[in-house]
Amino acid sequence: MANLSLFNIKGEEIGQVEVAETLLEKEVNKQLLFDAVQSYLANQRRGTASTKTRGEVSGGGRKPWRQKGTGRARAGTIRSPLWKGGGIVFGPHPRDYSFTIGKKAKKSAIRGAFLLKLKEGKIKIVDALPMNVPKTKEMLEYLKNIKTEKTALILTSDIDNYKNIYLAARNIPGVSAQRIDYVTVYELLRYDELIVTKAAFDRFKEVFGNEAS
């Protein structure tokens, strides 16, 4: 078994958290991580961009001038794509960009992203974040104590006071909070460090298999 240090909110090491050696020996499937991130980003796109073709632009029902004898080029409508105010050729139309990957693949991708951070030494486990009231000043003090200097994602569980933690962290640039049950691969990879409560780490082992225990 490998061990991770367990810190309190003062930044003091108060124990160890066991991590299975078999988990650390696993290879990270980077293609799977890429697919999961692409799926997440694609699902965020609204796909509402729209343009009108010449048949949808209002007006232009009358031929602007006679076919011959004017010296000008032939024209059948003022809504031609060649004219200002005319239709758009090959413009965007509403569409659905979303695509999904399988549940097992998504679960494996989250485990892989977590493992990648683990191997890079970018995970810090804290005993708890007792936020009885959402105070950004207190959260800044906590992060300073555990020497978090870069962007960080705080992972909590349902038994942690997630709402107060989220409200306390949201005004800090580069810091966010999320519940472990709803975290995405994109979030895990986007932030430099993961600050994980002990309860959230236990929940991770429960949801994503015993490979982390």
Secondary structure, DSSP 8 states (H G I E B T S, - for coil): -EEEEEE-TTS-EEEEEEE-HHHHHS---HHHHHHHHHHHHHHH---------TTTSS---S-SS-SSSSSS---S-TTSTTSTT---SS------------HHHHHHHHHHHHHHHHHTT-EEEES----SS--HHHHHHHHHHTT--S-EEEEE-TTS-HHHHHHHHTTSTTEEEEEGGG--HHHHHHSSEEEEEHHHHHHHHHHS-GGG-
